Amino acid sequence: MATSLLLGACNPATDVNVKETGDKNLIGKSDIRIKDGRMTPEALWAMGRIGGMNVSPDGKRVVYTVAYYSVPENKSNREVFVMNADGSDNKQITKTGFAENEAVWIKGGTKIAFLCNESGSSQLWEMNPDGTDRKRLSDYDKDIEGFAFSPDEKKVLFISQVKTVNSTADKYPDLDKATGVIITDLMYKHWDEWVTTVPHPFVADFDGESISNPVDVMEGELFESPMKPRTRLPIPAAKRRVKNMRSPRIRIFMYMI
């Protein structure tokens, strides 16, 4: 399967029923040029990066994503492809600037669910295997960062950020332009970013048309789940921020729905 996916990604893909945005600056496949037999950074950045893949329920088709990069714009864009399991009939089914990602088969292989920011934020969508009939399934007020359907597809588990730290402006409304950060606890930074939110898993109902009634299964907790580095799908583990501890404690939890 891995070999088929690699071959499919390297072979030219046929565009079929792709939804185009009309954006002249759309980031897509680049010409890879190797000069004097040297693999340069420019050549590496011109290559597409294969993202997550998912096999159809009947095992005959594979959906996967490819990210393309623009060095001058310092941006990337991700598109969705479908091919046969043997690597043949490789087709690009999206061609937009909306960064479609995390595509998976649902509804017995008749639909593909994916994340997309076409509506202005990252939401859950579905489309036909040929890229037609795109439909938004979620209308959550924040970005959805990952998702997984229950085996019967009546529930959806998704990840979204939850605010855990009040900003200086929250604490002192009269200093609404303040950019300073007040630190009174550990675990306040992860590498190069301030920790003001943490990812929480949410469980929502799915009736086949839209998701509803999302519930934060870790409401009120300062845990993060999934933990960094993130996996493609939510994992049942959480890291708790404990005051005055040098390293956080990790626990495995089970949530009954």
Contacts in CASP RR format, 6 or more apart in sequence:
PFRMAT RR
TARGET T0000
AUTHOR 0000-0000-0000
METHOD contacts of the structure
MODEL  1
MATSLLLGACNPATDVNVKETGDKNLIGKSDIRIKDGRMTPEALWAMGRI
GGMNVSPDGKRVVYTVAYYSVPENKSNREVFVMNADGSDNKQITKTGFAE
NEAVWIKGGTKIAFLCNESGSSQLWEMNPDGTDRKRLSDYDKDIEGFAFS
PDEKKVLFISQVKTVNSTADKYPDLDKATGVIITDLMYKHWDEWVTTVPH
PFVADFDGESISNPVDVMEGELFESPMKPRTRLPIPAAKRRVKNMRSPRI
RIFMYMI
1 55 0 8 1.000
1 62 0 8 1.000
1 85 0 8 1.000
4 62 0 8 1.000
4 83 0 8 1.000
4 85 0 8 1.000
4 86 0 8 1.000
4 87 0 8 1.000
5 50 0 8 1.000
5 53 0 8 1.000
5 62 0 8 1.000
5 64 0 8 1.000
5 83 0 8 1.000
5 87 0 8 1.000
6 50 0 8 1.000
7 87 0 8 1.000
8 83 0 8 1.000
8 87 0 8 1.000
8 90 0 8 1.000
9 48 0 8 1.000
9 50 0 8 1.000
9 64 0 8 1.000
9 66 0 8 1.000
9 81 0 8 1.000
9 90 0 8 1.000
11 87 0 8 1.000
11 90 0 8 1.000
12 90 0 8 1.000
13 81 0 8 1.000
13 83 0 8 1.000
13 90 0 8 1.000
13 91 0 8 1.000
13 92 0 8 1.000
14 89 0 8 1.000
14 90 0 8 1.000
14 91 0 8 1.000
14 92 0 8 1.000
15 91 0 8 1.000
15 92 0 8 1.000
15 95 0 8 1.000
16 91 0 8 1.000
16 92 0 8 1.000
16 93 0 8 1.000
16 130 0 8 1.000
16 131 0 8 1.000
17 93 0 8 1.000
17 130 0 8 1.000
17 131 0 8 1.000
17 132 0 8 1.000
18 92 0 8 1.000
18 93 0 8 1.000
18 94 0 8 1.000
18 95 0 8 1.000
18 131 0 8 1.000
19 94 0 8 1.000
19 95 0 8 1.000
19 96 0 8 1.000
19 131 0 8 1.000
19 134 0 8 1.000
20 26 0 8 1.000
20 95 0 8 1.000
20 96 0 8 1.000
21 95 0 8 1.000
21 96 0 8 1.000
21 97 0 8 1.000
21 98 0 8 1.000
23 96 0 8 1.000
23 97 0 8 1.000
25 73 0 8 1.000
26 77 0 8 1.000
26 95 0 8 1.000
26 96 0 8 1.000
26 97 0 8 1.000
27 68 0 8 1.000
27 69 0 8 1.000
27 70 0 8 1.000
27 73 0 8 1.000
27 75 0 8 1.000
27 76 0 8 1.000
27 77 0 8 1.000
27 97 0 8 1.000
28 68 0 8 1.000
28 77 0 8 1.000
28 79 0 8 1.000
29 48 0 8 1.000
29 68 0 8 1.000
30 45 0 8 1.000
30 46 0 8 1.000
30 47 0 8 1.000
30 68 0 8 1.000
31 46 0 8 1.000
32 43 0 8 1.000
32 46 0 8 1.000
32 47 0 8 1.000
33 42 0 8 1.000
33 43 0 8 1.000
33 46 0 8 1.000
34 40 0 8 1.000
34 43 0 8 1.000
42 71 0 8 1.000
45 69 0 8 1.000
45 71 0 8 1.000
46 69 0 8 1.000
48 66 0 8 1.000
48 67 0 8 1.000
48 68 0 8 1.000
48 69 0 8 1.000
49 66 0 8 1.000
49 67 0 8 1.000
49 69 0 8 1.000
50 64 0 8 1.000
50 65 0 8 1.000
50 66 0 8 1.000
51 64 0 8 1.000
51 65 0 8 1.000
51 66 0 8 1.000
51 67 0 8 1.000
51 78 0 8 1.000
51 101 0 8 1.000
52 64 0 8 1.000
52 65 0 8 1.000
52 101 0 8 1.000
52 102 0 8 1.000
52 103 0 8 1.000
52 232 0 8 1.000
53 62 0 8 1.000
53 63 0 8 1.000
53 64 0 8 1.000
53 65 0 8 1.000
54 62 0 8 1.000
54 63 0 8 1.000
54 64 0 8 1.000
54 103 0 8 1.000
54 104 0 8 1.000
54 105 0 8 1.000
55 61 0 8 1.000
55 62 0 8 1.000
55 85 0 8 1.000
55 105 0 8 1.000
56 62 0 8 1.000
56 63 0 8 1.000
56 105 0 8 1.000
56 108 0 8 1.000
56 109 0 8 1.000
57 105 0 8 1.000
57 108 0 8 1.000
57 109 0 8 1.000
58 109 0 8 1.000
59 85 0 8 1.000
60 84 0 8 1.000
60 85 0 8 1.000
61 82 0 8 1.000
61 83 0 8 1.000
61 84 0 8 1.000
61 85 0 8 1.000
61 105 0 8 1.000
61 129 0 8 1.000
62 82 0 8 1.000
62 83 0 8 1.000
62 84 0 8 1.000
62 85 0 8 1.000
62 87 0 8 1.000
63 80 0 8 1.000
63 81 0 8 1.000
63 82 0 8 1.000
63 103 0 8 1.000
63 104 0 8 1.000
63 105 0 8 1.000
63 112 0 8 1.000
63 129 0 8 1.000
64 80 0 8 1.000
64 81 0 8 1.000
64 83 0 8 1.000
64 103 0 8 1.000
65 78 0 8 1.000
65 79 0 8 1.000
65 80 0 8 1.000
65 81 0 8 1.000
65 100 0 8 1.000
65 101 0 8 1.000
65 102 0 8 1.000
65 103 0 8 1.000
66 78 0 8 1.000
66 79 0 8 1.000
66 81 0 8 1.000
67 76 0 8 1.000
67 77 0 8 1.000
67 78 0 8 1.000
68 76 0 8 1.000
68 77 0 8 1.000
68 78 0 8 1.000
68 79 0 8 1.000
69 75 0 8 1.000
69 76 0 8 1.000
70 76 0 8 1.000
70 77 0 8 1.000
76 99 0 8 1.000
77 97 0 8 1.000
77 99 0 8 1.000
78 99 0 8 1.000
78 100 0 8 1.000
78 101 0 8 1.000
79 92 0 8 1.000
79 94 0 8 1.000
79 95 0 8 1.000
79 96 0 8 1.000
79 100 0 8 1.000
80 92 0 8 1.000
80 93 0 8 1.000
80 94 0 8 1.000
80 100 0 8 1.000
80 103 0 8 1.000
80 112 0 8 1.000
80 114 0 8 1.000
80 131 0 8 1.000
81 90 0 8 1.000
81 91 0 8 1.000
81 92 0 8 1.000
81 93 0 8 1.000
82 90 0 8 1.000
82 91 0 8 1.000
82 93 0 8 1.000
82 112 0 8 1.000
82 129 0 8 1.000
82 130 0 8 1.000
83 89 0 8 1.000
83 90 0 8 1.000
83 91 0 8 1.000
84 90 0 8 1.000
91 130 0 8 1.000
93 112 0 8 1.000
93 127 0 8 1.000
93 129 0 8 1.000
93 130 0 8 1.000
93 131 0 8 1.000
94 100 0 8 1.000
94 127 0 8 1.000
94 131 0 8 1.000
96 118 0 8 1.000
98 116 0 8 1.000
98 117 0 8 1.000
98 118 0 8 1.000
99 116 0 8 1.000
99 117 0 8 1.000
100 114 0 8 1.000
100 115 0 8 1.000
100 116 0 8 1.000
100 125 0 8 1.000
101 114 0 8 1.000
101 115 0 8 1.000
101 116 0 8 1.000
102 114 0 8 1.000
102 115 0 8 1.000
102 146 0 8 1.000
102 147 0 8 1.000
102 232 0 8 1.000
103 112 0 8 1.000
103 113 0 8 1.000
103 114 0 8 1.000
104 112 0 8 1.000
104 113 0 8 1.000
104 114 0 8 1.000
104 149 0 8 1.000
105 111 0 8 1.000
105 112 0 8 1.000
105 113 0 8 1.000
106 112 0 8 1.000
106 113 0 8 1.000
106 126 0 8 1.000
106 149 0 8 1.000
106 153 0 8 1.000
107 126 0 8 1.000
107 153 0 8 1.000
107 208 0 8 1.000
109 129 0 8 1.000
110 128 0 8 1.000
110 129 0 8 1.000
111 126 0 8 1.000
111 127 0 8 1.000
111 128 0 8 1.000
111 129 0 8 1.000
112 126 0 8 1.000
112 127 0 8 1.000
112 128 0 8 1.000
112 129 0 8 1.000
112 131 0 8 1.000
113 124 0 8 1.000
113 125 0 8 1.000
113 126 0 8 1.000
113 137 0 8 1.000
113 147 0 8 1.000
113 149 0 8 1.000
114 124 0 8 1.000
114 125 0 8 1.000
114 126 0 8 1.000
114 127 0 8 1.000
115 122 0 8 1.000
115 123 0 8 1.000
115 124 0 8 1.000
115 125 0 8 1.000
115 144 0 8 1.000
115 145 0 8 1.000
115 146 0 8 1.000
115 147 0 8 1.000
116 122 0 8 1.000
116 123 0 8 1.000
116 125 0 8 1.000
116 134 0 8 1.000
116 136 0 8 1.000
117 123 0 8 1.000
117 143 0 8 1.000
118 125 0 8 1.000
118 134 0 8 1.000
118 136 0 8 1.000
119 136 0 8 1.000
119 139 0 8 1.000
121 140 0 8 1.000
121 142 0 8 1.000
121 143 0 8 1.000
122 143 0 8 1.000
122 144 0 8 1.000
122 145 0 8 1.000
123 136 0 8 1.000
123 137 0 8 1.000
123 138 0 8 1.000
123 139 0 8 1.000
123 140 0 8 1.000
123 144 0 8 1.000
124 136 0 8 1.000
124 137 0 8 1.000
124 138 0 8 1.000
124 144 0 8 1.000
124 147 0 8 1.000
124 156 0 8 1.000
124 158 0 8 1.000
124 211 0 8 1.000
125 134 0 8 1.000
125 135 0 8 1.000
125 136 0 8 1.000
125 137 0 8 1.000
126 134 0 8 1.000
126 135 0 8 1.000
126 137 0 8 1.000
127 133 0 8 1.000
127 134 0 8 1.000
127 135 0 8 1.000
137 206 0 8 1.000
137 208 0 8 1.000
137 209 0 8 1.000
137 210 0 8 1.000
137 211 0 8 1.000
138 144 0 8 1.000
138 158 0 8 1.000
138 204 0 8 1.000
138 210 0 8 1.000
138 211 0 8 1.000
139 210 0 8 1.000
140 158 0 8 1.000
140 160 0 8 1.000
140 211 0 8 1.000
140 214 0 8 1.000
142 160 0 8 1.000
142 161 0 8 1.000
143 160 0 8 1.000
143 161 0 8 1.000
144 158 0 8 1.000
144 159 0 8 1.000
144 160 0 8 1.000
145 158 0 8 1.000
145 159 0 8 1.000
145 160 0 8 1.000
145 161 0 8 1.000
145 199 0 8 1.000
145 230 0 8 1.000
146 158 0 8 1.000
146 159 0 8 1.000
146 232 0 8 1.000
146 233 0 8 1.000
146 234 0 8 1.000
147 156 0 8 1.000
147 157 0 8 1.000
147 158 0 8 1.000
147 159 0 8 1.000
147 233 0 8 1.000
147 234 0 8 1.000
148 156 0 8 1.000
148 157 0 8 1.000
148 158 0 8 1.000
148 233 0 8 1.000
148 234 0 8 1.000
149 155 0 8 1.000
149 156 0 8 1.000
149 157 0 8 1.000
149 206 0 8 1.000
150 156 0 8 1.000
150 157 0 8 1.000
153 206 0 8 1.000
153 208 0 8 1.000
154 205 0 8 1.000
154 206 0 8 1.000
154 207 0 8 1.000
155 203 0 8 1.000
155 204 0 8 1.000
155 205 0 8 1.000
155 206 0 8 1.000
155 257 0 8 1.000
156 203 0 8 1.000
156 204 0 8 1.000
156 205 0 8 1.000
156 206 0 8 1.000
156 211 0 8 1.000
157 201 0 8 1.000
157 202 0 8 1.000
157 203 0 8 1.000
157 234 0 8 1.000
158 201 0 8 1.000
158 202 0 8 1.000
158 204 0 8 1.000
158 211 0 8 1.000
158 214 0 8 1.000
158 234 0 8 1.000
159 199 0 8 1.000
159 200 0 8 1.000
159 201 0 8 1.000
159 202 0 8 1.000
159 226 0 8 1.000
159 234 0 8 1.000
160 199 0 8 1.000
160 200 0 8 1.000
160 202 0 8 1.000
161 197 0 8 1.000
161 198 0 8 1.000
161 199 0 8 1.000
161 200 0 8 1.000
162 197 0 8 1.000
162 198 0 8 1.000
162 199 0 8 1.000
162 200 0 8 1.000
162 216 0 8 1.000
163 196 0 8 1.000
163 197 0 8 1.000
164 195 0 8 1.000
164 196 0 8 1.000
164 197 0 8 1.000
164 198 0 8 1.000
164 222 0 8 1.000
164 241 0 8 1.000
165 188 0 8 1.000
165 195 0 8 1.000
165 196 0 8 1.000
165 197 0 8 1.000
167 181 0 8 1.000
167 196 0 8 1.000
168 175 0 8 1.000
168 178 0 8 1.000
168 179 0 8 1.000
168 180 0 8 1.000
168 181 0 8 1.000
168 182 0 8 1.000
169 175 0 8 1.000
169 176 0 8 1.000
169 177 0 8 1.000
169 178 0 8 1.000
171 182 0 8 1.000
172 178 0 8 1.000
181 188 0 8 1.000
181 194 0 8 1.000
185 241 0 8 1.000
185 243 0 8 1.000
186 241 0 8 1.000
186 243 0 8 1.000
186 244 0 8 1.000
186 245 0 8 1.000
186 246 0 8 1.000
187 195 0 8 1.000
187 241 0 8 1.000
187 248 0 8 1.000
188 194 0 8 1.000
188 195 0 8 1.000
189 195 0 8 1.000
190 228 0 8 1.000
198 222 0 8 1.000
198 223 0 8 1.000
198 224 0 8 1.000
198 241 0 8 1.000
199 224 0 8 1.000
199 225 0 8 1.000
199 226 0 8 1.000
199 230 0 8 1.000
200 216 0 8 1.000
200 217 0 8 1.000
200 218 0 8 1.000
200 219 0 8 1.000
200 221 0 8 1.000
200 223 0 8 1.000
200 224 0 8 1.000
200 225 0 8 1.000
201 216 0 8 1.000
201 217 0 8 1.000
201 218 0 8 1.000
201 225 0 8 1.000
201 226 0 8 1.000
201 234 0 8 1.000
201 255 0 8 1.000
202 214 0 8 1.000
202 215 0 8 1.000
202 216 0 8 1.000
202 217 0 8 1.000
203 214 0 8 1.000
203 215 0 8 1.000
203 217 0 8 1.000
203 255 0 8 1.000
203 257 0 8 1.000
204 211 0 8 1.000
204 212 0 8 1.000
204 213 0 8 1.000
204 214 0 8 1.000
204 215 0 8 1.000
205 211 0 8 1.000
205 212 0 8 1.000
205 213 0 8 1.000
206 212 0 8 1.000
217 255 0 8 1.000
218 225 0 8 1.000
218 238 0 8 1.000
221 238 0 8 1.000
221 240 0 8 1.000
222 240 0 8 1.000
222 241 0 8 1.000
223 238 0 8 1.000
223 239 0 8 1.000
223 240 0 8 1.000
223 241 0 8 1.000
224 238 0 8 1.000
224 239 0 8 1.000
224 241 0 8 1.000
225 234 0 8 1.000
225 235 0 8 1.000
225 236 0 8 1.000
225 237 0 8 1.000
225 238 0 8 1.000
225 239 0 8 1.000
225 253 0 8 1.000
226 234 0 8 1.000
226 235 0 8 1.000
226 237 0 8 1.000
227 235 0 8 1.000
227 237 0 8 1.000
227 238 0 8 1.000
227 239 0 8 1.000
227 250 0 8 1.000
236 252 0 8 1.000
236 253 0 8 1.000
236 254 0 8 1.000
236 255 0 8 1.000
237 250 0 8 1.000
237 251 0 8 1.000
237 252 0 8 1.000
237 253 0 8 1.000
238 250 0 8 1.000
238 251 0 8 1.000
238 253 0 8 1.000
239 248 0 8 1.000
239 249 0 8 1.000
239 250 0 8 1.000
240 248 0 8 1.000
240 249 0 8 1.000
240 250 0 8 1.000
240 251 0 8 1.000
241 248 0 8 1.000
242 248 0 8 1.000
242 249 0 8 1.000
END
